Amino acid sequence: MKYVDEYRDAALVHQIAAAIARMTTRPWTIMEICGGQTHAIVKFGLDELLPKKITLVHGPGCPVCVTPSEIIDHAIELALRPNVVLCSFGDMLRVPGTGIDLLTAKARGGDVRIVYSPLDAVTVAKENPTKEIVFFAVGFETTAPANAMSVQRAQREGVRNFSILTSHVLVPPAMRALLSAPDNLVQGFLAAGHVCTIMGLGEYGPIAKEHRAPIIVTGFEPVDILEGLFRCVKQLEEGRAEVENAYARAVKFEGNIHARKIVEQVFTIADRNWRGLGVIPRSGLEVRPELANFDARKRFRLSNAAARPDEICISGEIMRGVKKPHQCPAFGRACKPEHPLGAPMVSGEGACAAYYRYRSRVVAESVAV
């Protein structure tokens, strides 16, 4: 398939991996931020092609994984209210809250509907004027424009029974928090190309300079990822810490100006609690005060109390790059895709799910220990 096959060229992948091996003189730890990149790395075995001195760790770039349990609880509470329809993407239904998940809430009679676009939720609101329709708005910078557009459309068309429950998070503040942590191991980043198509590259420069960590924007296919790793290792070996765009076919320095403007019109920056990572200042988006009628948290007077973290799940350490999924004592035992203890096991972008699905040998060894 054109524009895909050339980025899965096995010969080119091995050629780039060999080039990385030739230039590597010391150990380096590199984090890929995006869960989609994590799955590609594990699925295609890209980490196993690299020299042993290169360690890849997996970041908090799965929006489902970092959605805190208290917001899942809010969604469940809304879904179980008699006059509320909760609309959500399908990947949120099995993410555990403090007690149950949205799929269980649906089985108990909650009106939970899967939609494929936030604009579909606006349509549901127009078709059900006597009910309150809430869209579960989750994601990074990538999904924020479409979620903002749903609010703008509802406002423009006078849809008064529509609101959104937001759990939007931002990548750059999370990177700063990771690099500032006392147990940080990360020396360089692969940044998510789809996030940068929206936000551009401007916010990354100060982070790279301040923390002496190269940041390479790249895509999601094997050649993309190996090219990003080559550039990252080259900078580390040369003692440089710069931002490079290895995904120029999709990313511009300024990003998508129109999309960013829409986001700014609907959302404002706020502190955000990340599952497993805690509160990161100015790392989230909330509905602007002047649009409070479209903010489900305010509309339904939901509490801001944070839930207690799970004592068994080590998703926070995994998403900080301190540990790998198979090092969790529950991995492959108490925590499996059919019964996940943490979001990284249930999400289609979660690191734990990737290891369980593509690394059956690792799973077997983990369970045998």
HELIX and SHEET records of a PDB file:
HELIX    1   1 ASP A    5  ARG A    8  5                                   4    
HELIX    2   2 ALA A   10  MET A   23  1                                  14    
HELIX    3   3 GLY A   35  PHE A   44  1                                  10    
HELIX    4   4 LEU A   46  LEU A   49  5                                   4    
HELIX    5   5 PRO A   63  VAL A   66  1                                   4    
HELIX    6   6 SER A   69  ALA A   79  1                                  11    
HELIX    7   7 GLY A   90  MET A   92  5                                   3    
HELIX    8   8 LEU A  102  ALA A  107  1                                   6    
HELIX    9   9 PRO A  118  GLU A  127  1                                  10    
HELIX   10  10 ALA A  144  ARG A  156  1                                  13    
HELIX   11  11 VAL A  171  SER A  180  1                                  10    
HELIX   12  12 GLY A  193  MET A  199  1                                   7    
HELIX   13  13 TYR A  204  HIS A  211  1                                   8    
HELIX   14  14 PRO A  222  GLU A  238  1                                  17    
HELIX   15  15 ILE A  257  VAL A  266  1                                  10    
HELIX   16  16 PRO A  289  PHE A  294  5                                   6    
HELIX   17  17 ALA A  296  ARG A  299  1                                   4    
HELIX   18  18 SER A  315  MET A  319  1                                   5    
HELIX   19  19 PRO A  325  GLN A  327  5                                   3    
HELIX   20  20 ALA A  343  VAL A  346  1                                   4    
HELIX   21  21 ALA A  351  TYR A  358  1                                   8    
HELIX   22  22 SER A  360  ALA A  368  1                                   9    
SHEET    1   A 5 ILE A  54  GLY A  61  0                                        
SHEET    2   A 5 TRP A  28  CYS A  34  1                                        
SHEET    3   A 5 GLY A 188  ALA A 192  1                                        
SHEET    4   A 5 ILE A 215  THR A 218  1                                        
SHEET    5   A 5 VAL A 243  ASN A 245  1                                        
SHEET    1   B 6 VAL A 112  ILE A 114  0                                        
SHEET    2   B 6 VAL A  84  SER A  88  1                                        
SHEET    3   B 6 GLU A 132  GLY A 139  1                                        
SHEET    4   B 6 PHE A 162  VAL A 169  1                                        
SHEET    5   B 6 GLY A 278  VAL A 287 -1                                        
SHEET    6   B 6 PHE A 267  TRP A 274 -1                                        
END                                                                             
